[in-house]
Amino acid sequence: MLFPKISDLPPVTTSLIIINGLVFVYGIITGTQDRIIANYGFIPNYLFYGNHPFSDNITRLFSSMFLHAGIAHIAFNLFALAYLGGFAEKSVGKTRYLGIYIAAGIAGALLHGTVYTLAIGNGFGVLIGASGAISGVMGITAALGNIRGYYWLAIQILYAFIGSVVSIPIAFTAHVGGFLTGLLLTKLLIAIERKRRGQYLY
């Protein structure tokens, strides 16, 4: 078959792609893209200097994962998610997959915020995009021995380098934080599963 049946699509990955796409399309059609980014993107200084409501910072950490700046930004991210997400979701299970996805997105944003606010002193920039979360999906695939995860990480590193040369702002630290989170959490799940199975071997 040229196209897979709807029942064969990985439900969590498919839902994440649709949600990201709908949020982007809504912002473009209504002309509110800039306002949405300003209101729901993650701004590190708000969190690290405590000059903004804590609940709003938590909301921004989560909502920023579903915002994108332009067509190229969202296309690259969703292609990576579609390419790797199905394998990762089927391998670790829907609930674990979604949990790692969200944890990686938040961890990537926090690492980015820590570096840019406390080390570089430039935490006023607005962080948006699913890159940290999707890097977590890359970490899942890498932990499971699928080399495609490392390939995509290498592509992201190259993309970040090119972006720095041509002055395109790319949150490379968020990518790294997300990847490491996905990698380590998946390895932890593997170790727990092996230990659990070992208890029943006689």
Helices and strands as residue ranges (DSSP letters): G 6-8, H 11-30, H 33-40, H 44-48, H 54-63, G 64-66, H 71-92, H 94-114, I 115-119, H 131-143, H 148-165, H 172-198
